[in-house]
């Protein structure tokens, strides 16, 4: 007869140093292992950034940011000076022609980048901060806090974004500051809903529960355990929203609810072209500026989304990670 096989694996309960603690291998939560917060740092997979569209978008976006910073150096004329022949076509002494007041269109497009792009970036940053705070608090605490925060969010999102921004900007008065404030009021709810959903999915995780059992405050749990895990999706949405912010601010200026004359702003420049429709260059060049910036940031957002998504089939096995 064959003698029964005996296991040579030391039993942790017998004091052997090897092996897992009793019950942990069977799927039981080990409070010692989960006491320290565990989070997955968003990994940027460099292989994805070899895609042409991602590189082109990053290059164009960076170029426009440099133009916005160096506008006083690059622009050949004062953007509000009326010292050139009126309605002069491109190529006849000026690169992009002149408008109905004798102002250089090229200089105004360059200076317009210094107005539109920083305001769009500021709008996105403020929207992320407000929306992320509201969504994180609502998702983590739940109950009455969640109910109130989400009903306010639903109320704002119930109206068309552009229509509501127009109403708010008109009520506040036409100015760039009021246009940014109106756009901010209609932009933060999307971040609140995204952040709330992410927090709801993470607040029951083992490491979050273990931290609470060890006495972590809600603020510490949110900041140390949950926040690092939701940075990736929020960052992707923010990068995609930069183009939307530029369109929204330019649209408000186009309608006369944003920049006031003689400020060089792309939306207001396109609006000026309506009065001189035959002078096509007055509206085409600022329109092309809006187009290139929006497409560039959209390309960057798409590439960033794929680079931060570990399940994306386009990046499996490609490139090192940071």
C-alpha positions as CSV (number, residue, x, y, z in Angstrom):
1,X,0.0,0.0,0.0
2,X,1.1,3.5,-0.7
3,X,1.7,5.7,2.3
4,X,-0.2,8.9,2.4
5,X,1.7,11.9,0.9
6,X,2.7,14.4,3.5
7,X,3.1,18.1,2.7
8,X,6.6,19.6,3.1
9,X,5.2,23.2,3.1
10,X,5.8,24.7,6.6
11,X,2.6,25.7,8.4
12,X,2.6,29.4,9.3
13,X,0.8,28.6,12.5
14,X,3.7,26.5,13.7
15,X,6.0,29.5,13.8
16,X,7.8,28.9,10.5
17,X,9.0,32.1,8.9
18,X,7.9,31.3,5.4
19,X,4.4,31.5,3.9
20,X,1.5,33.8,4.2
21,X,-0.4,34.5,7.3
22,X,-3.2,32.2,8.1
23,X,-6.3,32.8,6.0
24,X,-4.8,35.5,3.8
25,X,-4.1,33.3,0.9
26,X,-7.8,32.2,0.9
27,X,-8.9,35.7,0.0
28,X,-9.4,37.1,3.6
29,X,-8.5,40.7,4.0
30,X,-5.2,41.1,5.8
31,X,-5.3,44.4,7.9
32,X,-1.5,44.5,8.2
33,X,-0.9,44.4,4.4
34,X,-3.7,46.9,3.7
35,X,-2.8,49.3,6.4
36,X,-0.6,51.4,4.1
37,X,-2.4,53.1,1.2
38,X,-2.0,51.4,-2.1
39,X,-2.6,53.3,-5.3
40,X,-1.8,52.9,-8.9
41,X,0.2,55.8,-10.3
42,X,-1.1,56.8,-13.7
43,X,1.5,55.5,-16.2
44,X,2.2,57.3,-19.3
45,X,3.1,54.7,-21.9
46,X,5.6,56.3,-24.2
47,X,4.9,53.9,-27.1
48,X,1.6,55.6,-27.8
49,X,3.3,59.0,-28.2
50,X,5.0,57.7,-31.3
51,X,1.6,58.1,-33.1
52,X,1.7,60.9,-35.6
53,X,-1.4,62.6,-34.5
54,X,-0.4,62.8,-30.9
55,X,3.0,64.2,-31.8
56,X,1.6,66.7,-34.3
57,X,-1.0,67.9,-31.8
58,X,1.6,68.3,-29.0
59,X,3.8,70.2,-31.4
60,X,1.1,72.6,-32.6
61,X,-0.2,73.2,-29.1
62,X,3.3,73.9,-27.8
63,X,3.9,76.2,-30.7
64,X,0.8,78.2,-30.0
65,X,1.7,78.5,-26.3
66,X,5.1,79.8,-27.3
67,X,3.5,82.3,-29.6
68,X,1.2,83.5,-26.8
69,X,4.2,84.0,-24.5
70,X,6.3,85.8,-27.1
71,X,3.6,87.8,-28.7
72,X,5.2,91.2,-28.0
73,X,8.4,90.0,-29.8
74,X,6.8,88.2,-32.7
75,X,4.1,90.7,-33.7
76,X,5.4,93.3,-36.2
77,X,2.8,95.9,-35.3
78,X,0.8,97.2,-32.4
79,X,-2.5,95.2,-32.5
80,X,-4.6,98.3,-31.9
81,X,-2.7,100.8,-34.0
82,X,-4.6,102.1,-37.0
83,X,-1.7,103.2,-39.1
84,X,-1.9,101.0,-42.1
85,X,-4.1,101.2,-45.3
86,X,-7.5,99.8,-44.7
87,X,-8.7,96.5,-46.1
88,X,-5.3,95.7,-47.6
89,X,-5.2,92.1,-48.9
90,X,-2.5,89.7,-47.7
91,X,0.9,89.9,-49.4
92,X,0.7,93.7,-50.2
93,X,3.0,94.8,-47.4
94,X,1.4,92.7,-44.7
95,X,1.4,89.0,-44.2
96,X,-2.3,88.6,-43.4
97,X,-3.7,91.9,-44.6
98,X,-5.4,94.7,-42.7
99,X,-8.9,95.2,-41.3
100,X,-11.4,98.0,-41.8
101,X,-9.6,100.2,-39.3
102,X,-6.1,99.7,-40.8
103,X,-4.9,97.3,-38.1
104,X,-2.5,94.4,-39.0
105,X,-4.4,91.1,-38.9
106,X,-1.3,89.1,-38.4
107,X,-0.3,91.1,-35.3
108,X,-3.9,90.8,-33.9
109,X,-3.9,87.0,-34.4
110,X,-0.6,86.7,-32.6
111,X,-1.9,88.9,-29.7
112,X,-5.2,87.0,-29.7
113,X,-3.3,83.9,-28.7
114,X,-2.1,85.7,-25.6
115,X,-5.8,86.4,-24.7
116,X,-7.6,83.3,-25.7
117,X,-5.3,80.4,-24.8
118,X,-4.4,81.6,-21.2
119,X,-8.1,82.2,-20.5
120,X,-9.1,78.8,-21.8
121,X,-6.4,77.1,-19.6
122,X,-7.5,79.1,-16.6
123,X,-11.1,78.1,-17.2
124,X,-10.2,74.4,-17.4
125,X,-8.1,74.6,-14.2
126,X,-10.9,76.3,-12.2
127,X,-13.5,73.8,-13.6
128,X,-11.3,70.9,-12.6
129,X,-10.7,72.2,-9.1
130,X,-14.4,73.1,-8.4
131,X,-15.8,70.0,-10.0
132,X,-13.3,67.6,-8.5
133,X,-13.9,68.9,-5.0
134,X,-17.7,68.8,-5.3
135,X,-17.7,65.3,-6.9
136,X,-15.2,63.9,-4.4
137,X,-17.0,65.2,-1.4
138,X,-20.4,64.0,-2.8
139,X,-19.1,60.5,-3.7
140,X,-17.2,59.9,-0.4
141,X,-19.7,61.1,2.1
142,X,-22.9,60.2,0.2
143,X,-26.4,60.6,1.6
144,X,-27.5,64.2,2.0
145,X,-24.3,65.7,0.7
146,X,-24.4,63.6,-2.4
147,X,-28.1,64.4,-2.9
148,X,-27.7,68.1,-2.7
149,X,-24.5,68.3,-4.8
150,X,-25.8,66.1,-7.6
151,X,-29.2,67.9,-7.8
152,X,-27.3,71.2,-8.3
153,X,-25.1,69.5,-10.9
154,X,-28.2,68.1,-12.7
155,X,-29.8,71.5,-12.6
156,X,-26.9,73.1,-14.4
157,X,-26.5,70.3,-16.9
158,X,-30.3,70.4,-17.8
159,X,-29.7,73.6,-19.8
160,X,-27.8,73.7,-23.1
161,X,-24.2,74.8,-22.3
162,X,-23.9,77.6,-24.8
163,X,-27.4,79.0,-24.1
164,X,-26.8,79.1,-20.4
165,X,-23.4,80.7,-20.8
166,X,-24.9,83.3,-23.0
167,X,-27.6,84.1,-20.5
168,X,-25.2,84.4,-17.6
169,X,-22.7,86.5,-19.6
170,X,-25.5,88.8,-20.7
171,X,-26.8,89.2,-17.2
172,X,-23.3,90.0,-15.8
173,X,-22.3,92.3,-18.6
174,X,-20.0,92.0,-21.6
175,X,-16.4,91.5,-20.6
176,X,-13.7,88.8,-20.7
177,X,-13.9,88.2,-17.0
178,X,-17.6,87.7,-17.0
179,X,-17.3,85.4,-20.1
180,X,-14.9,83.2,-18.2
181,X,-17.2,83.3,-15.1
182,X,-20.2,82.3,-17.2
183,X,-18.2,79.5,-18.9
184,X,-17.0,78.3,-15.5
185,X,-20.5,78.0,-14.2
186,X,-21.5,75.7,-17.1
187,X,-18.2,73.7,-17.2
188,X,-17.6,72.3,-13.7
189,X,-20.6,69.8,-13.5
190,X,-19.0,67.4,-16.0
191,X,-15.9,67.1,-13.7
192,X,-18.2,66.7,-10.6
193,X,-20.1,63.8,-12.2
194,X,-16.9,62.1,-13.3
195,X,-15.1,62.5,-10.0
196,X,-18.2,61.3,-8.0
197,X,-18.4,58.1,-10.1
198,X,-14.7,57.4,-9.6
199,X,-14.8,58.0,-5.9
200,X,-17.9,55.8,-5.5
201,X,-16.0,52.9,-7.2
202,X,-12.9,53.4,-4.9
203,X,-14.3,54.2,-1.5
204,X,-15.1,50.6,-0.7
205,X,-11.6,49.3,-1.7
206,X,-9.7,47.3,0.8
207,X,-6.9,49.9,1.4
208,X,-9.4,52.7,1.9
209,X,-11.5,50.7,4.4
210,X,-8.3,49.6,6.2
211,X,-7.1,53.2,6.4
212,X,-10.5,54.2,8.0
213,X,-10.2,51.4,10.5
214,X,-6.8,52.7,11.5
215,X,-8.2,56.1,12.1
216,X,-7.5,58.0,8.9
217,X,-9.6,61.2,8.7
218,X,-11.9,61.6,5.6
219,X,-9.7,64.3,4.2
220,X,-6.6,62.0,4.5
221,X,-8.5,59.1,2.9
222,X,-9.6,61.3,0.0
223,X,-6.2,63.0,-0.5
224,X,-3.9,60.0,0.1
225,X,-5.8,56.9,-0.9
226,X,-8.4,58.0,-3.5
227,X,-7.1,61.1,-5.2
228,X,-4.0,59.5,-6.9
229,X,-6.3,56.9,-8.5
230,X,-8.6,59.4,-10.2
231,X,-6.0,61.8,-11.6
232,X,-5.7,60.0,-14.9
233,X,-9.3,60.2,-16.1
234,X,-9.7,63.7,-14.8
235,X,-6.5,64.8,-16.6
236,X,-7.7,63.3,-19.9
237,X,-11.1,65.1,-19.7
238,X,-9.3,68.3,-18.9
239,X,-7.0,68.0,-21.9
240,X,-10.0,67.4,-24.2
241,X,-11.9,70.3,-22.6
242,X,-9.3,72.9,-23.5
243,X,-10.5,73.0,-27.1
244,X,-14.1,73.2,-25.9
245,X,-13.2,76.1,-23.6
246,X,-11.5,78.0,-26.5
247,X,-14.6,77.5,-28.6
248,X,-16.9,78.6,-25.8
249,X,-15.0,81.8,-25.0
250,X,-14.5,82.6,-28.7
251,X,-18.2,82.1,-29.3
252,X,-19.2,84.4,-26.5
253,X,-16.8,87.1,-27.9
254,X,-18.2,86.5,-31.3
255,X,-21.7,87.3,-30.0
256,X,-20.4,90.5,-28.3
257,X,-20.5,89.0,-24.8
258,X,-16.8,88.6,-24.2
259,X,-13.9,90.8,-25.3
260,X,-14.6,94.4,-26.0
261,X,-13.0,96.5,-28.8
262,X,-10.2,97.1,-29.4
263,X,-9.0,94.0,-27.6
264,X,-7.4,91.5,-30.0
265,X,-9.4,88.3,-29.4
266,X,-10.1,85.6,-32.0
267,X,-13.8,85.4,-31.6
268,X,-14.3,89.1,-31.8
269,X,-12.1,89.3,-34.9
270,X,-14.3,86.7,-36.7
271,X,-17.3,88.9,-35.7
272,X,-15.6,91.9,-37.2
273,X,-15.4,90.1,-40.5
274,X,-19.1,89.9,-40.8
275,X,-19.2,93.7,-41.5
276,X,-16.7,93.3,-44.3
277,X,-17.6,90.0,-45.8
278,X,-15.7,90.6,-49.1
279,X,-12.4,91.0,-47.1
280,X,-12.2,87.3,-46.5
281,X,-8.8,87.5,-44.7
282,X,-10.2,89.4,-41.7
283,X,-12.2,86.3,-40.5
284,X,-10.3,83.4,-42.2
285,X,-7.0,83.8,-40.3
286,X,-8.4,84.1,-36.8
287,X,-10.8,81.2,-37.7
288,X,-7.8,79.1,-38.7
289,X,-6.1,80.0,-35.5
290,X,-9.1,78.7,-33.5
291,X,-9.3,75.6,-35.7
292,X,-5.6,74.6,-35.3
293,X,-5.6,75.1,-31.5
294,X,-8.8,73.2,-30.9
295,X,-7.7,70.3,-33.1
296,X,-4.2,70.2,-31.6
297,X,-5.5,70.0,-28.0
298,X,-8.0,67.3,-29.1
299,X,-5.2,65.3,-30.6
300,X,-3.2,65.7,-27.4
301,X,-6.3,64.6,-25.3
302,X,-6.9,61.5,-27.4
303,X,-3.3,60.5,-27.2
304,X,-3.1,61.1,-23.5
305,X,-6.3,59.1,-23.0
306,X,-4.8,56.1,-24.8
307,X,-1.5,56.5,-23.1
308,X,-3.0,56.4,-19.6
309,X,-5.4,53.6,-20.4
310,X,-3.8,50.2,-19.5
311,X,-6.6,48.3,-21.4
312,X,-6.1,50.1,-24.7
313,X,-5.2,47.7,-27.4
314,X,-3.2,50.3,-29.2
315,X,-0.5,50.4,-26.5
316,X,-0.3,46.8,-25.4
317,X,3.3,45.8,-25.5
318,X,4.5,49.1,-26.8
319,X,7.0,51.4,-25.3
320,X,8.3,51.9,-21.8
321,X,6.3,53.5,-19.1
322,X,7.0,56.4,-16.8
